[in-house]
Amino acid sequence: MFRLSHLLIFSLAVLLSGVTSVARAQSNPVPVTVVTLNAEDVTLFSELPGRVAALGVAEVRPQVSGIVIERLFQEGGTVKEGDAMYRIDDAVYEARVQQSTASVAQAEARLTAAEKEEKRVAELLVRNVASQQAVDSAVAERDAAQAALLVAKAQLQAAKIDLEHTVIRAPLSGRVGRALATQGALVTAQQAEPLAVIRQIDKVYVDVAVSTQDVLRFNRAIATQPAALQSLDPTVTVTLADGSTFDQTGTVLAAEPQVDPQTGVSVLRIEFPNPKQIVLPGMYVTAHLPFEVLQGAVLAPQQGVGRNRRGQPTAMVVDANDTVAERLLTVRGTQGNKWIVTDGLKAGDRLIVSGLQKIAVGVQVAPTEEPDA
């Protein structure tokens, strides 16, 4: 009996101590730090892998055959459209031009003779000295001479074009790579191997692969939120292979109106200025593409958002009576060090970001606004 009475006295003392602690906690509000939230329109981005492609690519090939006698460009340098890049031995083509010039002179002489003959026979016909058959033959000879002159002139023009092609010129402006043919090399017209490759990289394309889910999500946004998409910023940024952000922004040019049945992706083409020529064709990048605008979303600091036992995002807020309340959140992603919340928080809510270990739902608190909120 003596031990039982001592045990009852001890239990009663513990109970009274707990009641005193709770009363003391209720009478002394727990200090916490809060952030007053604001609602704003938030743009969601999709991170997509992409590959850089040149704005234009030209493979320099000879249009006539011959021996390369001179290279006229600097490897790795820039060329302008029309700049001479190679010279082919033109002796044979000079001879062809002279030969064609002589053929034109011969054809002109034959035409002059045929015209005089046709005129003479026509005068004889008037005096009834020549027959109509002779006149017809003279006219036919004149027409044949005119046709032969046209053929000779065409051959001369072709010979001059071949002579011009002995100087191989840049088909477009851009940056040229290494020389794939050296002085003394024998080249042939329309050969498969290029002599050099020119790439326009002052502007570049980024071709990104868009998944079927992103295509459907964007198409649904177009159908349900046309007004919101009008305010969507169309500029695109990219992250380079070293983790840095490219200092230029791009613009979406076009999208393939189909999905590849083998890969399940659609290709989106974005154009970027590249004045310093930092990015090169073939590089892999990550494009940050805006695809949706969330109207009236709340950006909640990450230190104020936790998870319950079911893994659902939750937050503790201070109500109008300075009492702690718990909210279940709907989160759409992150922006910097903040969660993008579309449901569970609203403008004006005071989110607890510090002192969470000392509080529970229903506890009275003394909130203090975070200085750098």
C-alpha positions as CSV (number, residue, x, y, z in Angstrom):
1,M,0.0,0.0,0.0
2,F,2.8,2.4,0.8
3,R,4.5,1.8,-2.6
4,L,1.2,2.1,-4.4
5,S,0.5,5.5,-2.7
6,H,3.9,6.7,-3.7
7,L,3.4,5.6,-7.3
8,L,0.0,7.5,-7.4
9,I,1.6,10.6,-6.0
10,F,4.4,10.5,-8.6
11,S,2.0,10.0,-11.5
12,L,-0.1,12.9,-10.3
13,A,3.0,15.1,-10.1
14,V,4.0,14.2,-13.7
15,L,0.4,14.9,-14.9
16,L,0.3,18.3,-13.2
17,S,3.7,19.2,-14.6
18,G,2.5,18.4,-18.2
19,V,-0.6,20.5,-17.7
20,T,1.5,23.3,-16.4
21,S,3.9,23.1,-19.4
22,V,1.0,23.1,-21.9
23,A,-0.6,26.1,-20.1
24,R,2.7,27.9,-20.1
25,A,3.2,27.1,-23.9
26,Q,-0.3,28.4,-24.6
27,S,0.2,31.5,-22.5
28,N,3.6,32.2,-24.2
29,P,3.3,32.2,-28.1
30,V,6.1,30.5,-29.9
31,P,8.2,32.9,-32.0
32,V,8.3,32.0,-35.7
33,T,9.4,33.6,-38.9
34,V,6.9,34.0,-41.7
35,V,6.8,35.1,-45.4
36,T,3.7,36.9,-46.7
37,L,3.0,35.3,-50.1
38,N,1.9,37.0,-53.3
39,A,0.1,35.7,-56.4
40,E,1.6,36.2,-59.8
41,D,1.6,34.7,-63.3
42,V,4.4,32.1,-63.6
43,T,5.7,30.7,-66.8
44,L,6.5,27.0,-66.9
45,F,9.5,25.8,-68.9
46,S,10.3,22.5,-70.4
47,E,14.0,21.3,-70.6
48,L,14.6,19.6,-73.9
49,P,17.8,18.1,-75.3
50,G,18.9,19.6,-78.6
51,R,21.7,19.7,-81.2
52,V,23.2,22.7,-82.8
53,A,23.1,23.0,-86.6
54,A,24.6,25.5,-89.0
55,L,22.4,28.1,-90.6
56,G,23.8,27.1,-94.0
57,V,26.3,24.5,-95.2
58,A,28.0,24.4,-98.6
59,E,30.4,21.7,-99.8
60,V,32.8,23.3,-102.3
61,R,33.2,21.0,-105.4
62,P,34.8,21.7,-108.8
63,Q,32.6,22.1,-111.9
64,V,35.4,21.4,-114.3
65,S,38.3,18.8,-114.3
66,G,42.0,19.7,-114.0
67,I,45.0,20.1,-111.8
68,V,44.8,22.4,-108.7
69,I,47.5,25.0,-109.1
70,E,46.7,27.3,-106.2
71,R,44.7,27.5,-102.9
72,L,43.5,31.0,-102.1
73,F,41.9,30.8,-98.7
74,Q,43.1,30.4,-95.1
75,E,42.0,27.2,-93.4
76,G,39.7,27.9,-90.4
77,G,39.1,31.5,-91.7
78,T,36.1,33.2,-93.1
79,V,35.1,33.7,-96.7
80,K,32.5,35.8,-98.4
81,E,30.3,34.7,-101.2
82,G,32.1,34.9,-104.5
83,D,35.6,34.8,-103.0
84,A,38.1,32.7,-105.0
85,M,39.2,29.6,-103.1
86,Y,41.0,27.4,-105.7
87,R,42.5,27.8,-109.1
88,I,42.6,25.0,-111.7
89,D,45.0,25.0,-114.6
90,D,43.1,26.9,-117.3
91,A,45.3,26.4,-120.4
92,V,43.0,23.8,-122.0
93,Y,39.9,25.9,-121.3
94,E,41.6,29.0,-122.8
95,A,42.2,27.0,-126.0
96,R,38.6,25.9,-126.1
97,V,37.5,29.5,-125.8
98,Q,39.7,30.5,-128.7
99,Q,38.5,27.5,-130.8
100,S,34.9,28.4,-130.1
101,T,35.6,32.1,-131.0
102,A,37.0,30.9,-134.4
103,S,33.9,28.7,-134.9
104,V,31.7,31.7,-134.3
105,A,33.7,33.8,-136.9
106,Q,33.3,31.0,-139.5
107,A,29.6,30.7,-138.8
108,E,29.2,34.5,-139.2
109,A,31.0,34.3,-142.6
110,R,28.9,31.5,-143.8
111,L,25.8,33.4,-142.8
112,T,26.9,36.5,-144.6
113,A,27.6,34.5,-147.8
114,A,24.2,32.7,-147.5
115,E,22.3,36.0,-147.1
116,K,24.1,37.5,-150.2
117,E,23.3,34.4,-152.2
118,E,19.6,34.4,-151.1
119,K,19.4,38.1,-152.1
120,R,21.0,37.5,-155.5
121,V,18.8,34.6,-156.3
122,A,15.7,36.6,-155.4
123,E,16.7,39.3,-157.8
124,L,17.2,36.8,-160.6
125,L,13.7,35.4,-159.9
126,V,12.3,38.8,-160.5
127,R,13.9,38.9,-163.9
128,N,12.7,35.4,-164.6
129,V,16.3,34.1,-164.8
130,A,16.2,31.8,-161.7
131,S,13.6,29.4,-160.7
132,Q,11.6,29.3,-157.5
133,Q,13.4,26.1,-156.5
134,A,16.7,28.0,-156.5
135,V,15.2,30.7,-154.3
136,D,13.9,28.1,-151.8
137,S,17.4,26.5,-151.7
138,A,19.0,29.8,-151.0
139,V,16.6,30.6,-148.2
140,A,17.2,27.2,-146.6
141,E,21.0,27.7,-146.8
142,R,20.6,31.1,-145.1
143,D,18.5,29.6,-142.3
144,A,21.0,26.7,-141.8
145,A,23.8,29.3,-141.5
146,Q,21.8,31.2,-138.9
147,A,21.3,28.0,-136.9
148,A,25.0,27.1,-137.2
149,L,25.9,30.6,-135.9
150,L,23.6,30.1,-132.8
151,V,25.2,26.8,-132.1
152,A,28.7,28.3,-132.4
153,K,27.8,31.1,-130.0
154,A,26.3,28.6,-127.5
155,Q,29.5,26.6,-127.6
156,L,31.5,29.8,-127.1
157,Q,29.4,30.7,-124.1
158,A,29.9,27.2,-122.6
159,A,33.6,27.4,-123.1
160,K,33.7,30.8,-121.4
161,I,31.7,29.3,-118.4
162,D,34.1,26.4,-118.1
163,L,37.0,28.9,-118.2
164,E,35.3,30.9,-115.3
165,H,34.9,27.7,-113.4
166,T,38.6,27.1,-113.3
167,V,38.5,29.6,-110.4
168,I,36.4,27.9,-107.7
169,R,34.5,30.5,-105.7
170,A,32.7,30.4,-102.4
171,P,29.0,29.7,-102.9
172,L,28.1,31.4,-99.6
173,S,29.6,33.5,-96.8
174,G,30.8,31.7,-93.7
175,R,33.6,30.0,-91.9
176,V,35.6,27.5,-93.9
177,G,37.2,24.4,-92.3
178,R,40.3,22.6,-93.4
179,A,41.4,22.3,-97.1
180,L,40.5,18.8,-98.3
181,A,42.6,19.2,-101.6
182,T,46.1,20.4,-102.0
183,Q,48.1,22.1,-104.7
184,G,48.8,19.6,-107.5
185,A,45.8,17.4,-106.8
186,L,43.7,16.2,-109.8
187,V,40.1,17.0,-109.4
188,T,37.1,16.1,-111.6
189,A,33.8,17.8,-112.3
190,Q,31.0,17.1,-109.8
191,Q,33.3,14.7,-107.8
192,A,31.8,13.2,-104.6
193,E,34.6,14.5,-102.2
194,P,34.4,18.2,-101.5
195,L,37.4,20.4,-101.6
196,A,36.3,22.4,-98.5
197,V,33.2,22.9,-96.4
198,I,31.7,26.3,-95.6
199,R,29.4,26.8,-92.7
200,Q,27.3,29.9,-91.7
201,I,27.5,30.0,-87.9
202,D,26.9,33.7,-87.2
203,K,23.4,32.4,-86.6
204,V,22.7,28.8,-85.7
205,Y,19.8,26.4,-85.4
206,V,19.0,24.3,-82.4
207,D,16.9,21.3,-83.2
208,V,15.3,19.9,-80.1
209,A,13.4,16.7,-79.6
210,V,9.9,17.2,-78.1
211,S,8.2,14.2,-76.5
212,T,4.7,13.2,-77.2
213,Q,3.6,14.2,-73.7
214,D,5.0,17.8,-74.2
215,V,3.3,18.0,-77.6
216,L,-0.1,17.0,-76.1
217,R,0.4,19.4,-73.2
218,F,1.2,22.3,-75.4
219,N,-1.7,21.6,-77.8
220,R,-4.1,21.4,-74.9
221,A,-2.8,24.7,-73.5
222,I,-3.5,26.3,-76.9
223,A,-7.0,24.9,-76.9
224,T,-7.9,25.9,-73.3
225,Q,-5.7,28.9,-72.6
226,P,-5.4,31.0,-75.8
227,A,-5.4,34.3,-73.9
228,A,-2.7,33.1,-71.5
229,L,-0.5,31.9,-74.3
230,Q,-0.6,35.3,-75.9
231,S,1.4,36.7,-73.0
232,L,3.9,33.8,-73.2
233,D,7.4,35.0,-73.7
234,P,8.5,33.3,-76.9
235,T,12.2,33.6,-76.2
236,V,14.2,30.4,-75.5
237,T,17.4,30.0,-73.6
238,V,19.9,27.2,-73.7
239,T,22.4,25.6,-71.3
240,L,25.7,24.6,-72.9
241,A,27.6,21.4,-72.2
242,D,29.8,23.0,-69.5
243,G,26.7,24.0,-67.5
244,S,26.8,27.7,-68.5
245,T,23.9,29.6,-70.0
246,F,24.3,30.9,-73.5
247,D,24.3,34.7,-73.5
248,Q,21.9,34.8,-76.5
249,T,18.2,34.0,-76.6
250,G,16.5,32.2,-79.5
251,T,13.1,32.2,-81.3
252,V,11.1,29.2,-82.3
253,L,11.0,29.0,-86.1
254,A,9.0,25.9,-86.9
255,A,7.9,22.5,-85.6
256,E,7.5,19.2,-87.5
257,P,3.7,18.6,-87.7
258,Q,4.2,14.9,-87.0
259,V,5.7,12.6,-84.4
260,D,8.3,10.1,-85.5
261,P,6.7,6.6,-85.0
262,Q,10.1,5.0,-84.1
263,T,11.3,7.5,-81.6
264,G,8.0,9.1,-80.4
265,V,9.4,12.6,-80.6
266,S,8.8,15.7,-82.8
267,V,11.5,18.1,-83.9
268,L,11.3,21.8,-83.0
269,R,13.7,24.2,-84.7
270,I,15.0,27.3,-82.8
271,E,17.2,30.1,-84.2
272,F,19.9,31.7,-82.1
273,P,22.3,34.6,-82.9
274,N,25.9,33.5,-82.6
275,P,28.0,36.7,-83.0
276,K,31.0,35.4,-81.1
277,Q,30.7,31.9,-82.7
278,I,30.8,30.3,-79.3
279,V,28.5,27.4,-80.2
280,L,29.5,25.1,-83.1
281,P,27.4,22.7,-85.2
282,G,27.1,19.3,-83.7
283,M,27.2,20.5,-80.0
284,Y,24.6,19.1,-77.6
285,V,22.7,21.7,-75.5
286,T,19.6,21.9,-73.3
287,A,16.9,24.2,-74.4
288,H,14.5,25.8,-71.8
289,L,11.3,26.2,-73.7
290,P,8.3,28.1,-72.2
291,F,5.1,26.2,-72.8
292,E,2.5,27.3,-70.2
293,V,1.5,30.3,-68.1
294,L,0.1,29.7,-64.7
295,Q,-2.1,32.6,-63.7
296,G,-2.3,33.5,-60.1
297,A,0.3,31.0,-58.9
298,V,2.2,31.4,-55.6
299,L,5.9,31.1,-55.2
300,A,6.6,29.5,-51.9
301,P,10.1,29.3,-50.3
302,Q,11.3,25.8,-50.3
303,Q,12.2,25.9,-46.5
304,G,8.5,26.4,-45.8
305,V,7.3,23.3,-47.6
306,G,7.5,19.8,-46.2
307,R,6.0,16.4,-46.8
308,N,3.5,14.4,-44.8
309,R,3.6,10.6,-44.2
310,R,2.0,10.0,-47.6
311,G,4.6,12.1,-49.4
312,Q,2.2,14.9,-50.2
313,P,3.6,18.5,-50.0
314,T,2.3,20.5,-47.0
315,A,2.9,23.9,-45.5
316,M,2.3,25.5,-42.1
317,V,0.6,28.9,-42.2
318,V,-0.4,31.5,-39.6
319,D,-4.1,32.3,-39.7
320,A,-5.8,35.6,-38.6
321,N,-5.7,34.5,-34.9
322,D,-1.9,33.8,-35.0
323,T,-2.7,30.1,-34.8
324,V,-0.8,27.5,-36.8
325,A,-2.8,25.7,-39.6
326,E,-1.7,23.1,-42.0
327,R,-2.3,23.3,-45.8
328,L,-2.1,20.5,-48.4
329,L,-0.4,21.8,-51.6
330,T,-0.5,21.2,-55.3
331,V,3.0,21.9,-56.7
332,R,3.8,22.3,-60.4
333,G,7.5,22.7,-60.3
334,T,10.2,25.0,-59.1
335,Q,11.5,28.5,-60.0
336,G,14.9,29.2,-58.4
337,N,14.7,28.3,-54.7
338,K,10.8,28.4,-54.6
339,W,8.0,26.0,-55.2
340,I,5.4,26.9,-57.8
341,V,2.1,26.3,-55.9
342,T,-1.3,26.3,-57.7
343,D,-3.5,25.2,-54.9
344,G,-3.3,25.3,-51.1
345,L,-1.8,28.7,-50.8
346,K,-3.1,32.1,-51.8
347,A,-2.0,35.7,-51.8
348,G,-1.7,37.2,-48.3
349,D,-1.1,33.8,-46.6
350,R,1.7,34.0,-44.0
351,L,3.9,30.9,-44.6
352,I,6.1,29.8,-41.7
353,V,9.7,29.3,-42.9
354,S,11.6,29.2,-39.5
355,G,10.7,27.7,-36.1
356,L,8.8,24.7,-37.6
357,Q,10.4,22.3,-35.0
358,K,8.7,24.1,-32.1
359,I,5.1,24.2,-33.4
360,A,2.2,22.0,-34.2
361,V,-1.3,22.6,-35.6
362,G,-3.4,24.8,-33.3
363,V,-0.4,26.3,-31.4
364,Q,-0.4,30.0,-30.8
365,V,2.6,31.7,-32.3
366,A,4.2,35.2,-32.5
367,P,5.0,35.7,-36.2
368,T,7.9,37.9,-37.4
369,E,8.2,38.8,-41.1
370,E,11.4,37.5,-42.7
371,P,13.6,40.6,-43.4
372,D,14.7,39.6,-46.9
373,A,11.5,38.0,-48.0
